[in-house]
Amino acid sequence: MGTEYNYYWIGSSGQTIYQLKGRHHEHQKKKRIKPGNPWYFVQAAEISWSMFYYAYLNDVLAAEGSIPFRVDKGRYLRVGPAFLEFHFGAEPVRVTREEIASVSLAQGQFSFKHKDAKWYSSAGKFSFAYARIGNARVFLVALEKLVGYRWG
């Protein structure tokens, strides 16, 4: 039992500003992580940044109509009132709440499927690693508040 972590802060131009990775292992269920473990720092930093960023989102939503979330160097998505917009290729694809057949988060992978997607085609299917999305905690809140999907 344990956790491996790899936290990194990425600047607006895509450069890594700070990275901290490590692991902690629990040998007993009731044993706590030792005080001073860097895991506490990265958890607190992520929560603090998420709270700061969350306060800024109403302005972004009012100005742009949706909130952007970077997935990786070439892809991002936007979360808006009752829609997701995937910028994963040449043209953005907007999917409304009603058009979403399924949303899942399994084995660290988010998957979104359009109700018209065919099993043999990748069209209408979008996936990405949870670990790769910028501001992941805020993304989960936006997904719940704006689109209606709640996690854990």
N, C-alpha and C positions, 0 to 999 in steps of 0.2 A: 504494500500500500504506500502510495506516495504521489508526488506531483513533480513534474518537470515543467519549468516555465522559461519563456523567452520573450521578454517584453522589450519593445523598441519604440522609440518616439521618432516619428518621421516628420520632417519639415514640409512646408507647402510645396517646395520644388522636388520632393521625393527623396531627399537625402536623409540618412539616418543621423539623428542628433545625439541619441543616447541609447544604449542597449545594456540590458542586464539579464543574464540567464543563469539558471542553476537548478537545483532540485532539493527536495526534502523528502524524507521517508519516515513513515510512521510504522513502528513495529507492533504497536498495540492501538486498538481503536480509540482509546481515551487519552493517548499520549499527544500532547500539544507540540506544535513546532517550537523550537527553542527560541527564547527571546534573542533579538539581535540578528535573526535570520533575514537576509535581504528580501525574502518573499514578502514580509510585512511592508517593506518600503515600496515595492512595486504595486502591491494591492492598494496601499494608501494613495500612491501617486495616481493610479488609474481612477480611483474614486474621486479624488480631488479634481483632476482634469475633467472628468465626465460631468461633475457638478458645474464647473466653470463653463464648459462648452454648452451644456444644456441651457443655461441662462441666456446664452447668445442665440439660440435656435429660433426663438419667436421672431427675432429681427430678420433672420435668414428666410424663414418661412413667409413672412409678410412681403419681403422684397423680391423673392425668387419663386414663390409658390410651391417650393419643395426644398428638401434638405439633402445636400450631396454627401455621399460616403465613398471614400476611395477604397477600392478592392485591391488593386495592384497598380503597377506603373501605367498600364494602358487601359484599365477598366475602372469604372465607378458606377454607382447607381444613385438614384434620387428617390427619396421617400416623400410622398405628398399626401394630401387628404384623399384617402381611398384609392391610391395608386402607387405603383412602383414603376420607375423608369430605368431600364438597363442600358447603360452605355458600354456595351461589350463588343461592339463592332463598328462598322462604318456609320450606321444609322441607329439612333436610340430607339428602343422598343418600350412603349408604355403599356402596362398591364393594369387594368382596374381591379378592384377587390372582387368584383363579380366575375371577372375573367380568370381568376386564379383558381386552378383545380386543386393544387396542393402546395403546401409549404412544409418543409421538414428540416430539422437540424439533427443529423445523425453522424456519429463518428467524426465530429468536428467539421462537417460539411453542410452548408446551407444549400437547399435545393428548392427552386420555385418552378412550378409547371403550369403553363397556360392550359385552360380547359380544352382547347382545340389541338394540343400537341399530340403527335402520333408516337407510338412506342418505338418505331424504327427510325425516327428522325430526331435531330437535336434542336430543330426549330421549335421555339416556344418553351424551351427548357433552359434554365439558368442556374448555375451552381458556382459556389466559391467557398473557400475555407474560412471558417469563422475567425481563425487566428490571423488572417490576412486583412480583414476589414478594419479600416481606421475608425476609431471611436466606437468600438463594438458594443459597449454597454449602452451608449446613447442610441446606437442603431436599434437595439432591442426595444428601448423605450419608444422611439419613433415608430417602429413597426407596430407596436401595440396601440399607441395613441392615435396614429394617423390612418393605419390600415386595418387595425382590429385583430392582429395576431399577438397572442400572449405566450411568453416562454417561462417555464418553471416558476 
